[in-house]
Amino acid sequence: MFSSGTKSVVVILSVSNKYGLVPFARKLQGLGYTLVASGGTAKELREEEIPVKDVSDITGAPEMLGGRVKTLHPAVHAGILSRKTDSDQADMKRMNYDMVSMVVCNLYPFSETVAKPDCNIANAVENIDIGGVTLLRAAAKNHERTSEDLRKKLALKAFTHTSEYDTNIVDYFRKQYSPNEAQISLRYGMNPHQAPAQIFTRLEKLPIKVINGQPGFINLLDALNGWQLVKELKEALDLPAAASFKHCSPAGAAVYRRMSDPELKAAMVDDFGDGLSPIATAYARARGADRMSSFGDFIALSDPCDEVTAEVISREVSDGIICPAVSAGALLHLKKKKGGKYVILEVDPEYVPSPIERREIFGLTMEQKRNDFKVTPDLFKNIVSEEKWFPDFALRDMTIATIALKYTQSNSVVYAKNGQVIGIGAGQQSRIHCTRLAGDKVDNWYLRHHPNITAWKFKKGVKRAEKSNAIDNYVLGTVGKDMDNATFESFFAGPPPAPLSEQEKIDFLYTLHGVSVASDAFFPFRDNVDRAVLSGAKFISAPGGSNNDQSVIDAANHHKLTLIHHNTRLFHH
């Protein structure tokens, strides 16, 4: 690395990895530079009969502390840091110090050392470079007074190198001195072959604590997104909130609202009667939105997990839970799941993340401002349709749907009713496919409330997932296709139910109304509105800005819907 200042012929060399040192030093000697080197570097150059001064020759002080102190001296760093100002030059003349034109340095092999299986903390400590980092930073700091592009590039390279070096040191000692506090080792990454994996913070400690189990990479993606979702729902509506997360998108989300008997039966919690707590009710509703997608979910709760909520969870197949706290009774239930490996995370509800977030993809780092946009009732004031009816229940449901969009893989469309998400179309490349997918899920959800289904009597021992699969195949009319008749019939205590006719489905779905629908970006065509109506949509909200906005408004007017346009896109990837 070069320093700026008056033209001088002094070069400081201090390298740990000496590959290429000798031919490079010969070139510098041939150009008339005076070479000054630290102990091991000077020794190698002398063995090749290259004239070189020891650092001690210009500092007047020997290397000491077993080589820990070599270049840390004003004679070295004043030479590197001095500028062409009168005061700097006067200081240099008074101390009889020479200017340094160039620094050649690489650092102790810390990363290579700690990667060795037999490395201990003492080995690691001795391979932390101090003087070399100081040399590089000093030279990089003093590049400014020149316009040469090479100096600028080398300065950036030096700053980047020392930053990465420091990061590696911090990472090692974080694992040694703060495991399960500032750093948690994960089972593996996205897939089992992507190991090792970890989550860490540059803060003193993580805002999450592992109470039980060992989370995986995807577990934490779901947990941290799910927690943000329920936290925002609680803040926006002042109601306990729950989410069922799966593969980086919610399968369901809901706030507390007392459940009717058909809702209790459809959610498979009717045996609790009035015994469900508010947070247990919120989770039962969130899980009941799309039971197929929720199989193996990660649960997020805005409030502490109580015993009755844990009882509900204990019946379902899930990977783990994140919440502010877990009661002693709840912990006993949850620790029994998955052979004692059920993941239980407690989160600090007061934690506020940095406004800047980063993601590394293909070895490259991308950075953006975190999506800290708050969904408030003010977002839904711009009604652009002829129909202006937008009651409080619709405002509540639209708030839930829109907050859910923030944490759903885009493109996304969300339907909500009665304080819960009832259909999500996530991660589709076209908007209409999101709307169709979410609408199909809404139809499935609503048909589960059909009296022909809520009256079913299953045999004792039939698993909840098998019940859900049987209902799903029955509703979709795929018994005999996706599920053979014999399997279907084997689930029931009495004669198997006769299939619903298509007309019976249509007639029942016709009674679904008052649904709120939100989109994370504008509707490019009116077909989205036409499809949403078929699944009970009465209120629709989306960002404006499409060339076809008027066509979409015309569709809303045709169907007598309330259409709201706002100016905030909510993509999430």
C-alpha positions as CSV (number, residue, x, y, z in Angstrom):
1,M,0.0,0.0,0.0
2,F,1.3,3.5,-0.9
3,S,1.4,6.5,1.4
4,S,1.2,10.0,0.1
5,G,3.6,12.9,0.8
6,T,6.9,14.1,-0.6
7,K,8.6,11.7,-2.9
8,S,10.8,9.3,-0.9
9,V,12.6,6.1,-1.7
10,V,11.8,4.3,1.6
11,V,9.6,1.1,1.4
12,I,8.4,-0.8,4.5
13,L,8.0,-4.6,4.0
14,S,6.5,-6.8,6.6
15,V,4.9,-10.0,5.3
16,S,3.8,-13.2,6.8
17,N,3.2,-15.0,3.6
18,K,6.4,-14.5,1.7
19,Y,5.4,-16.0,-1.7
20,G,6.6,-13.7,-4.4
21,L,8.5,-11.5,-2.0
22,V,12.0,-11.9,-3.5
23,P,11.3,-11.0,-7.1
24,F,9.1,-8.1,-6.0
25,A,11.9,-6.8,-3.7
26,R,14.4,-7.1,-6.5
27,K,12.2,-4.9,-8.7
28,L,11.9,-2.3,-6.0
29,Q,15.7,-2.3,-5.5
30,G,16.2,-1.9,-9.2
31,L,13.9,1.2,-9.1
32,G,16.1,2.8,-6.5
33,Y,14.0,2.2,-3.3
34,T,15.6,1.7,0.1
35,L,14.1,-1.4,1.6
36,V,13.2,-1.6,5.3
37,A,11.8,-4.8,6.6
38,S,10.7,-6.5,9.8
39,G,12.6,-9.5,11.2
40,G,11.5,-12.6,9.2
41,T,11.1,-10.6,6.0
42,A,14.5,-9.0,6.3
43,K,16.1,-12.4,7.0
44,E,14.7,-13.9,3.8
45,L,15.8,-10.9,1.7
46,R,19.3,-11.1,3.1
47,E,19.5,-14.8,2.3
48,E,18.9,-13.8,-1.3
49,E,21.6,-11.1,-1.0
50,I,19.1,-8.2,-1.4
51,P,20.2,-5.1,0.5
52,V,17.7,-4.3,3.3
53,K,17.6,-2.4,6.6
54,D,16.0,-3.7,9.7
55,V,13.0,-1.8,11.1
56,S,15.1,-1.4,14.3
57,D,17.6,0.6,12.2
58,I,15.1,3.4,11.8
59,T,13.3,3.1,15.1
60,G,16.4,2.7,17.3
61,A,14.4,0.0,19.2
62,P,14.8,-3.7,18.9
63,E,12.0,-6.1,18.2
64,M,10.6,-7.3,21.5
65,L,8.1,-9.5,23.3
66,G,8.9,-12.4,21.1
67,G,8.2,-10.5,17.9
68,R,4.9,-9.0,19.1
69,V,6.3,-5.5,18.8
70,K,8.3,-4.7,15.6
71,T,6.8,-1.8,13.6
72,L,4.7,-0.1,16.3
73,H,6.9,3.0,16.6
74,P,6.5,6.7,15.6
75,A,9.5,6.5,13.3
76,V,7.5,4.0,11.2
77,H,4.0,5.5,11.4
78,A,5.0,9.1,11.2
79,G,6.8,8.2,8.0
80,I,3.7,6.6,6.6
81,L,1.1,9.2,7.9
82,S,3.0,12.4,7.3
83,R,1.6,14.9,4.8
84,K,3.1,17.8,2.8
85,T,1.7,20.3,5.3
86,D,4.2,22.7,6.9
87,S,3.4,21.4,10.4
88,D,3.9,17.8,9.4
89,Q,7.1,18.5,7.6
90,A,8.4,20.5,10.6
91,D,7.6,17.5,12.9
92,M,9.4,15.1,10.6
93,K,12.5,17.3,10.4
94,R,12.6,17.9,14.2
95,M,12.5,14.1,14.8
96,N,14.8,13.3,11.9
97,Y,12.3,10.8,10.4
98,D,12.2,9.8,6.8
99,M,9.0,9.8,4.7
100,V,7.7,6.3,3.6
101,S,6.5,6.0,0.0
102,M,5.3,2.4,0.1
103,V,4.0,-0.2,2.5
104,V,4.1,-3.9,1.5
105,C,2.3,-6.1,4.0
106,N,0.1,-9.1,4.4
107,L,-1.2,-10.4,7.8
108,Y,-0.7,-13.4,10.1
109,P,-2.8,-16.3,8.8
110,F,-5.5,-16.1,11.4
111,S,-8.3,-17.8,9.4
112,E,-6.0,-20.6,8.3
113,T,-4.8,-21.2,11.9
114,V,-8.3,-21.4,13.5
115,A,-9.5,-23.7,10.7
116,K,-7.0,-26.4,11.8
117,P,-8.7,-29.1,14.0
118,D,-6.0,-28.9,16.7
119,C,-6.1,-25.1,17.0
120,N,-6.7,-23.8,20.5
121,I,-7.3,-20.2,21.8
122,A,-3.6,-19.7,22.5
123,N,-2.7,-20.5,18.8
124,A,-5.5,-18.2,17.7
125,V,-4.3,-15.3,19.9
126,E,-0.7,-15.5,18.6
127,N,-2.0,-15.3,15.0
128,I,-3.8,-12.0,15.5
129,D,-1.9,-9.4,13.6
130,I,-1.6,-6.0,15.2
131,G,1.3,-4.2,13.6
132,G,0.5,-5.4,10.1
133,V,-3.1,-4.1,10.3
134,T,-1.8,-0.8,11.6
135,L,0.7,-0.5,8.7
136,L,-2.1,-1.1,6.2
137,R,-4.6,1.2,7.8
138,A,-2.0,4.0,8.1
139,A,-0.9,3.7,4.5
140,A,-4.5,3.5,3.3
141,K,-5.5,6.5,5.4
142,N,-2.8,8.6,3.8
143,H,-3.7,7.9,0.2
144,E,-6.0,10.9,-0.1
145,R,-3.7,13.6,-1.4
146,T,-3.1,12.0,-4.7
147,S,-5.3,11.5,-7.7
148,E,-3.7,8.3,-8.9
149,D,-6.4,5.6,-9.4
150,L,-4.0,2.8,-8.3
151,R,-3.6,4.4,-4.9
152,K,-7.4,4.7,-4.5
153,K,-7.9,1.1,-5.5
154,L,-5.2,-0.1,-3.1
155,A,-6.6,1.9,-0.3
156,L,-10.0,0.3,-0.7
157,K,-8.3,-3.1,-1.0
158,A,-6.5,-2.4,2.3
159,F,-9.6,-1.3,4.2
160,T,-11.6,-4.2,2.9
161,H,-8.8,-6.7,3.8
162,T,-8.5,-5.4,7.4
163,S,-12.3,-5.3,7.8
164,E,-12.6,-9.0,6.7
165,Y,-9.6,-9.9,8.9
166,D,-11.3,-8.3,11.9
167,T,-14.6,-10.0,11.0
168,N,-12.9,-13.4,11.1
169,I,-11.4,-12.7,14.5
170,V,-14.7,-11.6,15.9
171,D,-16.4,-14.6,14.5
172,Y,-13.9,-17.0,16.1
173,F,-14.1,-15.4,19.5
174,R,-17.9,-15.0,19.4
175,K,-18.1,-18.8,19.0
176,Q,-15.6,-19.3,21.8
177,Y,-16.8,-16.7,24.3
178,S,-20.5,-16.1,23.6
179,P,-22.1,-19.3,22.3
180,N,-25.9,-19.3,22.6
181,E,-25.8,-15.6,23.5
182,A,-24.3,-13.6,20.6
183,Q,-24.0,-16.7,18.4
184,I,-26.0,-19.9,17.8
185,S,-24.8,-22.8,15.8
186,L,-27.5,-24.3,13.6
187,R,-28.1,-27.9,12.6
188,Y,-27.3,-26.9,9.0
189,G,-28.2,-24.3,6.3
190,M,-31.0,-24.5,3.7
191,N,-30.1,-28.2,3.2
192,P,-28.3,-30.8,5.2
193,H,-25.2,-30.6,3.0
194,Q,-24.9,-26.8,3.7
195,A,-23.0,-27.0,7.0
196,P,-21.7,-25.4,9.1
197,A,-24.3,-22.8,9.7
198,Q,-24.9,-20.2,12.3
199,I,-26.8,-17.1,13.3
200,F,-25.0,-14.3,15.1
201,T,-25.2,-10.6,16.0
202,R,-22.6,-7.8,16.4
203,L,-24.6,-6.7,19.4
204,E,-23.7,-8.1,22.9
205,K,-26.3,-10.7,22.6
206,L,-29.0,-12.0,20.2
207,P,-32.6,-10.9,20.7
208,I,-33.6,-14.6,20.7
209,K,-32.9,-17.3,23.2
210,V,-33.0,-21.1,22.5
211,I,-35.0,-22.7,25.3
212,N,-35.1,-26.1,23.7
213,G,-33.9,-27.9,20.5
214,Q,-31.5,-26.7,17.9
215,P,-33.0,-24.6,15.2
216,G,-32.1,-24.9,11.5
217,F,-31.6,-22.1,9.0
218,I,-35.1,-22.3,7.5
219,N,-36.6,-22.5,11.0
220,L,-35.1,-19.1,11.8
221,L,-36.2,-17.6,8.5
222,D,-39.7,-18.6,9.4
223,A,-39.4,-17.7,13.1
224,L,-38.0,-14.2,12.5
225,N,-40.4,-13.3,9.8
226,G,-43.3,-14.8,11.7
227,W,-42.4,-12.8,14.9
228,Q,-42.3,-9.5,12.9
229,L,-45.7,-10.3,11.5
230,V,-47.5,-11.0,14.8
231,K,-45.7,-8.1,16.5
232,E,-47.0,-5.7,13.9
233,L,-50.5,-7.2,14.1
234,K,-50.6,-6.8,17.8
235,E,-49.3,-3.2,17.5
236,A,-51.8,-2.3,14.8
237,L,-54.9,-3.9,16.3
238,D,-54.1,-4.3,20.0
239,L,-55.2,-8.0,19.9
240,P,-53.2,-11.2,20.5
241,A,-51.9,-12.4,17.2
242,A,-50.5,-15.7,15.9
243,A,-49.0,-16.9,12.6
244,S,-48.3,-20.3,11.1
245,F,-45.2,-19.9,8.9
246,K,-43.9,-22.4,6.3
247,H,-41.0,-21.9,3.9
248,C,-40.7,-18.2,4.4
249,S,-44.4,-17.3,3.9
250,P,-47.3,-17.4,6.3
251,A,-49.7,-20.3,5.8
252,G,-52.1,-18.5,8.1
253,A,-52.3,-15.5,10.5
254,A,-55.0,-14.3,12.8
255,V,-55.8,-12.1,15.8
256,Y,-58.0,-13.1,18.7
257,R,-61.8,-13.3,18.0
258,R,-64.2,-15.6,19.7
259,M,-64.9,-18.7,17.5
260,S,-68.4,-20.0,16.7
261,D,-69.2,-23.7,17.0
262,P,-68.7,-24.3,13.2
263,E,-65.3,-22.5,13.4
264,L,-64.2,-24.5,16.4
265,K,-65.1,-27.7,14.5
266,A,-63.4,-26.6,11.3
267,A,-60.3,-25.8,13.3
268,M,-60.4,-29.1,15.1
269,V,-60.5,-27.5,18.6
270,D,-64.2,-27.9,19.4
271,D,-63.4,-30.2,22.4
272,F,-61.9,-27.2,24.1
273,G,-65.2,-25.4,24.1
274,D,-64.8,-22.0,25.9
275,G,-61.5,-23.1,27.4
276,L,-59.3,-21.5,24.8
277,S,-57.3,-18.5,25.9
278,P,-57.1,-15.5,23.5
279,I,-53.6,-16.4,22.2
280,A,-54.7,-20.1,21.9
281,T,-57.7,-19.0,19.9
282,A,-55.5,-16.8,17.6
283,Y,-53.3,-19.8,16.9
284,A,-56.1,-22.2,16.3
285,R,-57.5,-19.8,13.8
286,A,-54.2,-19.2,12.1
287,R,-53.5,-22.9,11.8
288,G,-57.0,-23.5,10.5
289,A,-56.6,-21.2,7.6
290,D,-54.8,-23.7,5.4
291,R,-54.2,-26.9,7.4
292,M,-52.4,-28.6,4.5
293,S,-49.8,-25.9,4.2
294,S,-49.5,-25.5,7.9
295,F,-48.3,-29.1,8.3
296,G,-44.8,-28.9,9.8
297,D,-45.1,-25.1,10.4
298,F,-43.1,-22.8,12.6
299,I,-45.4,-20.9,15.0
300,A,-45.2,-17.3,16.0
301,L,-47.2,-15.8,18.9
302,S,-47.4,-12.1,19.9
303,D,-48.0,-13.1,23.5
304,P,-46.5,-15.6,26.0
305,C,-47.4,-19.2,25.3
306,D,-49.7,-20.5,28.0
307,E,-50.6,-24.1,28.8
308,V,-53.8,-24.3,26.8
309,T,-52.0,-22.9,23.7
310,A,-49.3,-25.5,24.2
311,E,-52.0,-28.2,24.4
312,V,-53.4,-27.0,21.0
313,I,-49.9,-27.0,19.6
314,S,-49.1,-30.5,21.0
315,R,-51.7,-32.0,18.7
316,E,-50.3,-30.6,15.6
317,V,-47.2,-31.4,13.5
318,S,-44.9,-28.4,13.8
319,D,-41.2,-27.6,14.0
320,G,-41.1,-25.0,16.6
321,I,-42.4,-21.8,18.2
322,I,-41.2,-18.2,18.8
323,C,-42.9,-16.0,21.4
324,P,-41.9,-13.6,24.2
325,A,-42.1,-16.2,26.9
326,V,-43.3,-19.7,27.7
327,S,-45.1,-20.7,30.9
328,A,-43.8,-23.6,33.0
329,G,-46.9,-25.7,32.2
330,A,-46.6,-24.9,28.4
331,L,-42.9,-25.9,28.5
332,L,-43.8,-29.4,29.8
333,H,-46.1,-29.9,26.8
334,L,-43.8,-28.5,24.2
335,K,-40.7,-30.3,25.3
336,K,-42.4,-33.7,24.7
337,K,-42.7,-32.9,21.0
338,K,-40.4,-34.4,18.4
339,G,-38.7,-36.7,20.8
340,G,-37.6,-33.7,23.0
341,K,-36.1,-31.8,20.1
342,Y,-38.9,-29.4,19.5
343,V,-37.5,-25.9,18.9
344,I,-38.6,-23.3,21.4
345,L,-37.4,-19.7,21.0
346,E,-38.0,-16.8,23.3
347,V,-37.7,-13.4,21.6
348,D,-37.0,-10.0,23.2
349,P,-40.2,-8.0,22.4
350,E,-38.2,-4.7,22.9
351,Y,-35.6,-5.5,20.3
352,V,-35.4,-3.0,17.4
353,P,-33.3,-4.1,14.4
354,S,-30.9,-1.9,12.5
355,P,-32.5,0.3,9.8
356,I,-30.1,-1.2,7.3
357,E,-30.2,-4.9,6.3
358,R,-27.8,-6.9,4.2
359,R,-28.0,-10.1,2.3
360,E,-25.2,-12.1,0.7
361,I,-25.9,-13.9,-2.5
362,F,-23.3,-15.7,-4.7
363,G,-20.6,-14.2,-2.5
364,L,-21.8,-10.6,-3.2
365,T,-23.4,-8.4,-0.6
366,M,-26.6,-6.4,-1.2
367,E,-27.8,-3.7,1.2
368,Q,-31.1,-1.9,1.6
369,K,-33.1,0.0,4.1
370,R,-35.3,-2.4,6.1
371,N,-39.0,-2.4,5.3
372,D,-40.1,-0.5,8.4
373,F,-43.3,0.8,6.8
374,K,-46.1,0.7,9.3
375,V,-49.6,-0.3,8.1
376,T,-52.1,2.0,9.7
377,P,-55.7,2.9,9.1
378,D,-54.6,6.0,7.2
379,L,-53.3,3.7,4.4
380,F,-56.8,2.8,3.4
381,K,-58.5,6.2,3.0
382,N,-58.2,6.6,-0.8
383,I,-61.4,4.8,-2.0
384,V,-61.4,5.1,-5.8
385,S,-64.6,3.1,-6.5
386,E,-68.2,4.3,-6.6
387,E,-68.9,2.1,-3.6
388,K,-67.6,3.8,-0.4
389,W,-68.7,1.4,2.3
390,F,-65.7,0.4,4.4
391,P,-66.8,-0.6,7.9
392,D,-64.6,-1.2,10.9
393,F,-64.5,-5.0,10.4
394,A,-63.2,-4.5,6.9
395,L,-60.6,-2.1,8.1
396,R,-59.4,-4.7,10.6
397,D,-59.3,-7.5,8.0
398,M,-57.6,-5.3,5.4
399,T,-55.0,-4.4,8.0
400,I,-54.4,-8.1,8.7
401,A,-54.2,-8.9,5.0
402,T,-51.8,-6.1,4.3
403,I,-49.4,-6.8,7.2
404,A,-49.4,-10.4,6.1
405,L,-48.3,-9.3,2.6
406,K,-45.1,-7.7,4.1
407,Y,-43.9,-11.2,5.1
408,T,-45.2,-13.2,2.2
409,Q,-42.9,-14.1,-0.8
410,S,-43.9,-12.0,-3.7
411,N,-45.9,-11.7,-5.9
412,S,-48.6,-12.2,-3.3
413,V,-52.3,-11.7,-2.7
414,V,-54.0,-12.2,0.7
415,Y,-57.7,-12.7,1.5
416,A,-58.9,-12.1,5.1
417,K,-62.2,-12.4,7.0
418,N,-63.3,-12.3,10.6
419,G,-59.9,-11.3,11.9
420,Q,-57.9,-14.0,10.1
421,V,-56.1,-14.7,6.9
422,I,-58.1,-17.3,4.9
423,G,-56.2,-17.5,1.7
424,I,-52.6,-16.6,0.6
425,G,-51.2,-16.8,-2.9
426,A,-47.5,-16.5,-2.5
427,G,-44.5,-16.4,-4.8
428,Q,-46.2,-16.5,-8.1
429,Q,-44.8,-14.9,-11.2
430,S,-48.1,-13.4,-12.3
431,R,-50.6,-11.5,-10.3
432,I,-53.6,-13.5,-11.5
433,H,-52.1,-16.7,-10.4
434,C,-51.6,-15.3,-6.9
435,T,-55.3,-14.2,-6.9
436,R,-56.5,-17.6,-8.2
437,L,-54.3,-19.6,-5.8
438,A,-55.4,-17.6,-2.8
439,G,-59.0,-17.7,-3.9
440,D,-58.9,-21.5,-4.3
441,K,-57.6,-21.7,-0.7
442,V,-60.4,-19.4,0.5
443,D,-63.0,-21.7,-1.1
444,N,-61.3,-24.8,0.5
445,W,-61.3,-23.0,3.9
446,Y,-64.9,-22.0,3.7
447,L,-66.2,-25.4,2.4
448,R,-64.6,-26.9,5.5
449,H,-67.4,-25.2,7.5
450,H,-70.1,-26.9,5.5
451,P,-72.4,-28.7,7.9
452,N,-72.0,-32.0,5.9
453,I,-68.3,-31.8,6.9
454,T,-68.4,-30.5,10.5
455,A,-70.8,-33.3,11.3
456,W,-68.3,-36.0,10.3
457,K,-67.4,-38.7,12.9
458,F,-63.9,-40.1,12.5
459,K,-62.7,-43.4,13.9
460,K,-60.6,-43.2,17.1
461,G,-56.9,-43.1,16.3
462,V,-57.2,-41.3,12.9
463,K,-54.5,-38.7,12.9
464,R,-55.3,-35.0,12.5
465,A,-53.2,-34.8,9.3
466,E,-55.2,-37.7,7.9
467,K,-58.4,-36.0,8.8
468,S,-57.2,-32.8,7.1
469,N,-56.2,-34.7,4.0
470,A,-59.5,-36.6,3.9
471,I,-61.5,-33.3,4.1
472,D,-59.3,-31.6,1.5
473,N,-59.7,-34.5,-0.9
474,Y,-63.5,-34.5,-0.2
475,V,-63.8,-30.8,-0.8
476,L,-61.7,-30.8,-4.0
477,G,-63.6,-33.9,-5.3
478,T,-60.3,-35.8,-5.6
479,V,-61.4,-38.9,-3.6
480,G,-60.7,-41.7,-6.0
481,K,-57.9,-39.7,-7.6
482,D,-55.5,-38.2,-5.1
483,M,-56.9,-40.5,-2.4
484,D,-58.3,-43.9,-3.1
485,N,-61.9,-44.7,-2.0
486,A,-60.9,-47.5,0.4
487,T,-58.5,-45.3,2.3
488,F,-61.1,-42.5,2.5
489,E,-63.8,-44.9,3.7
490,S,-61.5,-46.4,6.4
491,F,-61.3,-43.2,8.3
492,F,-65.0,-43.1,9.4
493,A,-66.8,-44.6,12.3
494,G,-69.9,-45.1,10.2
495,P,-70.8,-44.9,6.5
496,P,-68.5,-42.5,4.6
497,P,-70.1,-39.2,3.6
498,A,-71.6,-38.8,0.2
499,P,-69.7,-36.3,-1.9
500,L,-70.9,-32.8,-2.2
501,S,-72.2,-32.0,-5.7
502,E,-70.8,-29.2,-7.6
503,Q,-74.0,-27.3,-7.2
504,E,-74.0,-27.8,-3.5
505,K,-70.5,-26.3,-3.4
506,I,-71.5,-23.4,-5.5
507,D,-74.6,-22.7,-3.4
508,F,-72.6,-22.8,-0.2
509,L,-69.8,-20.6,-1.5
510,Y,-72.4,-18.1,-2.6
511,T,-73.0,-17.5,1.1
512,L,-69.4,-16.3,1.6
513,H,-69.3,-12.5,1.6
514,G,-67.5,-9.6,3.2
515,V,-64.0,-10.8,2.4
516,S,-61.1,-8.3,2.3
517,V,-58.4,-8.8,-0.3
518,A,-55.0,-7.1,-0.4
519,S,-52.3,-7.2,-3.1
520,D,-48.6,-6.4,-2.6
521,A,-48.5,-4.5,-5.9
522,F,-50.9,-3.1,-8.4
523,F,-53.4,-5.2,-10.3
524,P,-52.3,-5.0,-14.0
525,F,-55.7,-6.3,-15.3
526,R,-59.3,-6.5,-14.1
527,D,-59.3,-10.3,-14.1
528,N,-57.9,-10.2,-10.6
529,V,-61.0,-8.4,-9.4
530,D,-63.3,-10.7,-11.4
531,R,-61.6,-13.7,-9.7
532,A,-61.6,-12.3,-6.2
533,V,-65.4,-11.7,-6.3
534,L,-65.9,-15.5,-6.8
535,S,-64.4,-16.0,-3.4
536,G,-66.5,-13.5,-1.5
537,A,-64.4,-10.3,-2.0
538,K,-66.2,-7.1,-1.1
539,F,-63.2,-4.9,-0.2
540,I,-60.0,-4.7,-2.2
541,S,-56.8,-2.8,-1.5
542,A,-53.8,-2.5,-3.7
543,P,-51.2,0.1,-4.8
544,G,-52.2,2.2,-7.7
545,G,-50.0,3.0,-10.7
546,S,-50.9,0.5,-13.4
547,N,-51.7,1.7,-16.9
548,N,-54.9,-0.3,-16.5
549,D,-56.0,1.3,-13.2
550,Q,-59.2,2.6,-14.7
551,S,-60.1,-0.9,-16.1
552,V,-59.6,-2.3,-12.5
553,I,-61.8,0.5,-11.1
554,D,-64.5,-0.2,-13.7
555,A,-64.4,-3.9,-12.6
556,A,-64.9,-2.9,-9.0
557,N,-67.8,-0.7,-9.9
558,H,-69.3,-3.5,-12.0
559,H,-69.2,-5.8,-9.0
560,K,-70.2,-3.0,-6.5
561,L,-67.0,-3.5,-4.5
562,T,-65.1,-1.0,-2.4
563,L,-61.7,-0.5,-4.1
564,I,-58.8,1.3,-2.3
565,H,-55.7,2.5,-3.9
566,H,-52.6,3.5,-1.9
567,N,-49.0,4.3,-2.8
568,T,-47.0,1.6,-1.0
569,R,-45.7,-1.5,-2.7
570,L,-44.9,-4.3,-0.3
571,F,-42.7,-6.8,-2.1
572,H,-40.9,-9.3,0.1
573,H,-38.1,-11.7,-1.0
